[in-house]
Amino acid sequence: MNSRYSSVYENKGTGSIRVSLRNQITTSAFIVHRAKENESFASLAADFLSHSSLYWRIADLNPQIPFPDRLPAGTQVRIPLT
């Protein structure tokens, strides 16, 4: 089964913890948007992809950006076109 996430185990003291990471998705069909104040992946998905629940498509295309509730103004975000 394919997943958008991969797991990495990190040793922490006497045990290890599982950390889930988004796999990088590559596509040549995207635009670059510079985030404005109070924007999030969900609000960008609503504006560009017609529904906020599609936020994961933007998150997957931007693994360099930690998944925030709000994007810092000026952050360059790739938005998929398809």
VMD Tcl script that builds the backbone (N, CA, C; Angstrom):
set m [mol new atoms 246]
animate dup $m
set s [atomselect $m all]
$s set {name element resname resid chain x y z} {
  {N N MET 1 A 0.841 -1.179 0.000}
  {CA C MET 1 A 0.000 0.000 0.000}
  {C C MET 1 A 0.887 1.242 0.000}
  {N N ASN 2 A 0.586 2.193 -0.862}
  {CA C ASN 2 A 1.328 3.444 -0.908}
  {C C ASN 2 A 0.758 4.419 0.102}
  {N N SER 3 A 1.643 5.224 0.671}
  {CA C SER 3 A 1.221 6.211 1.646}
  {C C SER 3 A 1.900 7.534 1.331}
  {N N ARG 4 A 1.272 8.617 1.736}
  {CA C ARG 4 A 1.883 9.933 1.595}
  {C C ARG 4 A 2.917 10.160 2.681}
  {N N TYR 5 A 3.049 9.226 3.623}
  {CA C TYR 5 A 3.929 9.405 4.766}
  {C C TYR 5 A 4.920 8.255 4.877}
  {N N SER 6 A 6.064 8.564 5.445}
  {CA C SER 6 A 7.041 7.530 5.764}
  {C C SER 6 A 7.359 7.665 7.248}
  {N N SER 7 A 7.851 6.598 7.834}
  {CA C SER 7 A 8.162 6.615 9.260}
  {C C SER 7 A 9.666 6.515 9.475}
  {N N VAL 8 A 10.125 7.260 10.437}
  {CA C VAL 8 A 11.513 7.229 10.856}
  {C C VAL 8 A 11.489 7.018 12.357}
  {N N TYR 9 A 12.393 6.187 12.852}
  {CA C TYR 9 A 12.488 5.968 14.282}
  {C C TYR 9 A 13.712 6.692 14.809}
  {N N GLU 10 A 13.515 7.524 15.815}
  {CA C GLU 10 A 14.603 8.278 16.421}
  {C C GLU 10 A 14.830 7.769 17.829}
  {N N ASN 11 A 16.091 7.550 18.186}
  {CA C ASN 11 A 16.436 7.119 19.537}
  {C C ASN 11 A 16.379 8.316 20.471}
  {N N LYS 12 A 15.618 8.159 21.525}
  {CA C LYS 12 A 15.477 9.205 22.541}
  {C C LYS 12 A 15.752 8.581 23.902}
  {N N GLY 13 A 16.950 8.763 24.414}
  {CA C GLY 13 A 17.294 8.223 25.722}
  {C C GLY 13 A 17.267 6.713 25.720}
  {N N THR 14 A 16.347 6.145 26.479}
  {CA C THR 14 A 16.281 4.684 26.620}
  {C C THR 14 A 15.347 4.025 25.622}
  {N N GLY 15 A 14.671 4.788 24.799}
  {CA C GLY 15 A 13.733 4.210 23.843}
  {C C GLY 15 A 13.792 4.940 22.519}
  {N N SER 16 A 12.889 4.572 21.658}
  {CA C SER 16 A 12.825 5.261 20.377}
  {C C SER 16 A 11.389 5.718 20.135}
  {N N ILE 17 A 11.269 6.754 19.342}
  {CA C ILE 17 A 9.949 7.259 18.991}
  {C C ILE 17 A 9.788 7.199 17.481}
  {N N ARG 18 A 8.567 7.037 17.048}
  {CA C ARG 18 A 8.258 7.003 15.622}
  {C C ARG 18 A 7.872 8.408 15.179}
  {N N VAL 19 A 8.509 8.863 14.123}
  {CA C VAL 19 A 8.228 10.178 13.564}
  {C C VAL 19 A 7.722 9.952 12.149}
  {N N SER 20 A 6.558 10.506 11.838}
  {CA C SER 20 A 6.011 10.390 10.487}
  {C C SER 20 A 6.406 11.623 9.682}
  {N N LEU 21 A 6.897 11.382 8.490}
  {CA C LEU 21 A 7.317 12.454 7.600}
  {C C LEU 21 A 6.505 12.395 6.322}
  {N N ARG 22 A 6.194 13.559 5.747}
  {CA C ARG 22 A 5.518 13.583 4.457}
  {C C ARG 22 A 6.529 13.226 3.373}
  {N N ASN 23 A 6.157 12.324 2.494}
  {CA C ASN 23 A 6.999 12.028 1.348}
  {C C ASN 23 A 6.913 13.189 0.378}
  {N N GLN 24 A 8.033 13.505 -0.271}
  {CA C GLN 24 A 8.033 14.598 -1.224}
  {C C GLN 24 A 7.305 14.176 -2.490}
  {N N ILE 25 A 6.379 15.002 -2.915}
  {CA C ILE 25 A 5.626 14.785 -4.138}
  {C C ILE 25 A 6.201 15.737 -5.185}
  {N N THR 26 A 6.480 15.213 -6.346}
  {CA C THR 26 A 7.002 16.080 -7.404}
  {C C THR 26 A 5.975 16.199 -8.516}
  {N N THR 27 A 5.828 17.393 -9.002}
  {CA C THR 27 A 4.961 17.669 -10.134}
  {C C THR 27 A 5.510 18.891 -10.853}
  {N N SER 28 A 5.327 18.941 -12.132}
  {CA C SER 28 A 5.792 20.115 -12.869}
  {C C SER 28 A 4.676 21.142 -13.027}
  {N N ALA 29 A 3.478 20.783 -12.602}
  {CA C ALA 29 A 2.330 21.674 -12.770}
  {C C ALA 29 A 1.969 22.339 -11.448}
  {N N PHE 30 A 2.624 23.468 -11.172}
  {CA C PHE 30 A 2.296 24.215 -9.960}
  {C C PHE 30 A 2.595 25.686 -10.189}
  {N N ILE 31 A 2.003 26.511 -9.327}
  {CA C ILE 31 A 2.342 27.928 -9.284}
  {C C ILE 31 A 2.979 28.190 -7.932}
  {N N VAL 32 A 3.689 29.294 -7.820}
  {CA C VAL 32 A 4.270 29.682 -6.535}
  {C C VAL 32 A 3.476 30.877 -6.013}
  {N N HIS 33 A 3.015 30.744 -4.786}
  {CA C HIS 33 A 2.222 31.794 -4.132}
  {C C HIS 33 A 3.009 32.286 -2.927}
  {N N ARG 34 A 3.057 33.575 -2.734}
  {CA C ARG 34 A 3.695 34.138 -1.540}
  {C C ARG 34 A 2.597 34.369 -0.502}
  {N N ALA 35 A 2.712 33.664 0.616}
  {CA C ALA 35 A 1.669 33.706 1.644}
  {C C ALA 35 A 1.494 35.106 2.219}
  {N N LYS 36 A 0.231 35.420 2.471}
  {CA C LYS 36 A -0.130 36.677 3.132}
  {C C LYS 36 A -0.456 36.354 4.591}
  {N N GLU 37 A -0.549 37.374 5.387}
  {CA C GLU 37 A -0.847 37.190 6.807}
  {C C GLU 37 A -2.140 36.394 6.995}
  {N N ASN 38 A -2.130 35.464 7.931}
  {CA C ASN 38 A -3.267 34.622 8.325}
  {C C ASN 38 A -3.660 33.568 7.295}
  {N N GLU 39 A -2.816 33.292 6.297}
  {CA C GLU 39 A -3.116 32.211 5.375}
  {C C GLU 39 A -2.597 30.896 5.933}
  {N N SER 40 A -3.250 29.825 5.547}
  {CA C SER 40 A -2.861 28.470 5.953}
  {C C SER 40 A -2.976 27.569 4.739}
  {N N PHE 41 A -2.501 26.325 4.861}
  {CA C PHE 41 A -2.674 25.383 3.765}
  {C C PHE 41 A -4.160 25.217 3.450}
  {N N ALA 42 A -4.993 25.177 4.479}
  {CA C ALA 42 A -6.435 24.998 4.274}
  {C C ALA 42 A -7.051 26.195 3.545}
  {N N SER 43 A -6.670 27.406 3.932}
  {CA C SER 43 A -7.248 28.575 3.257}
  {C C SER 43 A -6.757 28.667 1.813}
  {N N LEU 44 A -5.506 28.294 1.564}
  {CA C LEU 44 A -5.002 28.285 0.190}
  {C C LEU 44 A -5.721 27.221 -0.634}
  {N N ALA 45 A -5.986 26.053 -0.024}
  {CA C ALA 45 A -6.725 25.003 -0.739}
  {C C ALA 45 A -8.127 25.480 -1.088}
  {N N ALA 46 A -8.772 26.192 -0.180}
  {CA C ALA 46 A -10.109 26.725 -0.468}
  {C C ALA 46 A -10.053 27.721 -1.626}
  {N N ASP 47 A -9.034 28.566 -1.634}
  {CA C ASP 47 A -8.917 29.595 -2.675}
  {C C ASP 47 A -8.507 29.026 -4.034}
  {N N PHE 48 A -7.547 28.099 -4.041}
  {CA C PHE 48 A -6.966 27.632 -5.303}
  {C C PHE 48 A -7.495 26.275 -5.778}
  {N N LEU 49 A -7.925 25.419 -4.838}
  {CA C LEU 49 A -8.336 24.048 -5.199}
  {C C LEU 49 A -9.817 23.800 -4.953}
  {N N SER 50 A -10.559 24.824 -4.598}
  {CA C SER 50 A -12.013 24.786 -4.438}
  {C C SER 50 A -12.529 24.148 -3.159}
  {N N HIS 51 A -11.639 23.629 -2.297}
  {CA C HIS 51 A -12.127 23.087 -1.027}
  {C C HIS 51 A -10.989 22.989 -0.021}
  {N N SER 52 A -11.247 23.456 1.200}
  {CA C SER 52 A -10.200 23.473 2.228}
  {C C SER 52 A -9.718 22.077 2.613}
  {N N SER 53 A -10.552 21.056 2.409}
  {CA C SER 53 A -10.141 19.692 2.780}
  {C C SER 53 A -9.025 19.158 1.883}
  {N N LEU 54 A -8.723 19.865 0.799}
  {CA C LEU 54 A -7.633 19.453 -0.093}
  {C C LEU 54 A -6.286 20.056 0.325}
  {N N TYR 55 A -6.211 20.568 1.559}
  {CA C TYR 55 A -4.976 21.164 2.084}
  {C C TYR 55 A -3.786 20.229 1.957}
  {N N TRP 56 A -4.016 18.919 2.072}
  {CA C TRP 56 A -2.936 17.933 2.044}
  {C C TRP 56 A -2.199 17.942 0.705}
  {N N ARG 57 A -2.879 18.318 -0.381}
  {CA C ARG 57 A -2.209 18.381 -1.690}
  {C C ARG 57 A -1.147 19.480 -1.684}
  {N N ILE 58 A -1.438 20.584 -1.019}
  {CA C ILE 58 A -0.460 21.669 -0.900}
  {C C ILE 58 A 0.634 21.261 0.083}
  {N N ALA 59 A 0.248 20.671 1.199}
  {CA C ALA 59 A 1.236 20.230 2.190}
  {C C ALA 59 A 2.201 19.218 1.582}
  {N N ASP 60 A 1.694 18.270 0.818}
  {CA C ASP 60 A 2.556 17.252 0.202}
  {C C ASP 60 A 3.533 17.848 -0.798}
  {N N LEU 61 A 3.164 18.921 -1.461}
  {CA C LEU 61 A 4.024 19.559 -2.452}
  {C C LEU 61 A 5.054 20.481 -1.804}
  {N N ASN 62 A 4.907 20.716 -0.487}
  {CA C ASN 62 A 5.785 21.628 0.241}
  {C C ASN 62 A 6.341 20.992 1.512}
  {N N PRO 63 A 7.074 19.875 1.397}
  {CA C PRO 63 A 7.567 19.203 2.598}
  {C C PRO 63 A 8.570 20.036 3.387}
  {N N GLN 64 A 9.137 21.068 2.773}
  {CA C GLN 64 A 10.091 21.929 3.466}
  {C C GLN 64 A 9.395 22.851 4.467}
  {N N ILE 65 A 8.068 22.949 4.392}
  {CA C ILE 65 A 7.309 23.807 5.301}
  {C C ILE 65 A 6.654 22.929 6.357}
  {N N PRO 66 A 7.005 23.117 7.641}
  {CA C PRO 66 A 6.314 22.351 8.687}
  {C C PRO 66 A 4.819 22.636 8.620}
  {N N PHE 67 A 3.999 21.658 8.947}
  {CA C PHE 67 A 2.556 21.826 8.828}
  {C C PHE 67 A 2.056 22.782 9.907}
  {N N PRO 68 A 1.819 24.029 9.506}
  {CA C PRO 68 A 1.365 25.042 10.471}
  {C C PRO 68 A -0.126 25.306 10.358}
  {N N ASP 69 A -0.671 25.903 11.420}
  {CA C ASP 69 A -2.036 26.412 11.331}
  {C C ASP 69 A -2.041 27.705 10.523}
  {N N ARG 70 A -0.979 28.471 10.632}
  {CA C ARG 70 A -0.852 29.725 9.880}
  {C C ARG 70 A 0.542 29.773 9.277}
  {N N LEU 71 A 0.610 30.190 8.009}
  {CA C LEU 71 A 1.888 30.347 7.331}
  {C C LEU 71 A 2.454 31.727 7.647}
  {N N PRO 72 A 3.754 31.819 7.894}
  {CA C PRO 72 A 4.339 33.153 8.065}
  {C C PRO 72 A 4.188 33.953 6.768}
  {N N ALA 73 A 3.819 35.216 6.884}
  {CA C ALA 73 A 3.679 36.066 5.699}
  {C C ALA 73 A 4.999 36.068 4.930}
  {N N GLY 74 A 4.894 35.965 3.606}
  {CA C GLY 74 A 6.074 35.952 2.755}
  {C C GLY 74 A 6.592 34.575 2.406}
  {N N THR 75 A 6.077 33.531 3.054}
  {CA C THR 75 A 6.499 32.164 2.748}
  {C C THR 75 A 6.093 31.804 1.328}
  {N N GLN 76 A 7.023 31.277 0.550}
  {CA C GLN 76 A 6.704 30.850 -0.803}
  {C C GLN 76 A 6.147 29.438 -0.750}
  {N N VAL 77 A 4.955 29.267 -1.298}
  {CA C VAL 77 A 4.235 28.002 -1.246}
  {C C VAL 77 A 3.909 27.552 -2.671}
  {N N ARG 78 A 4.235 26.298 -2.994}
  {CA C ARG 78 A 3.866 25.750 -4.298}
  {C C ARG 78 A 2.422 25.268 -4.220}
  {N N ILE 79 A 1.622 25.637 -5.207}
  {CA C ILE 79 A 0.212 25.256 -5.292}
  {C C ILE 79 A 0.044 24.392 -6.527}
  {N N PRO 80 A -0.428 23.138 -6.376}
  {CA C PRO 80 A -0.595 22.273 -7.565}
  {C C PRO 80 A -1.708 22.797 -8.465}
  {N N LEU 81 A -1.507 22.609 -9.766}
  {CA C LEU 81 A -2.512 23.047 -10.728}
  {C C LEU 81 A -3.466 21.934 -11.109}
  {N N THR 82 A -3.108 20.707 -10.852}
  {CA C THR 82 A -3.972 19.579 -11.235}
  {C C THR 82 A -4.479 18.851 -10.021}
}
mol reanalyze $m
mol bondsrecalc $m
mol representation Tube
mol addrep $m
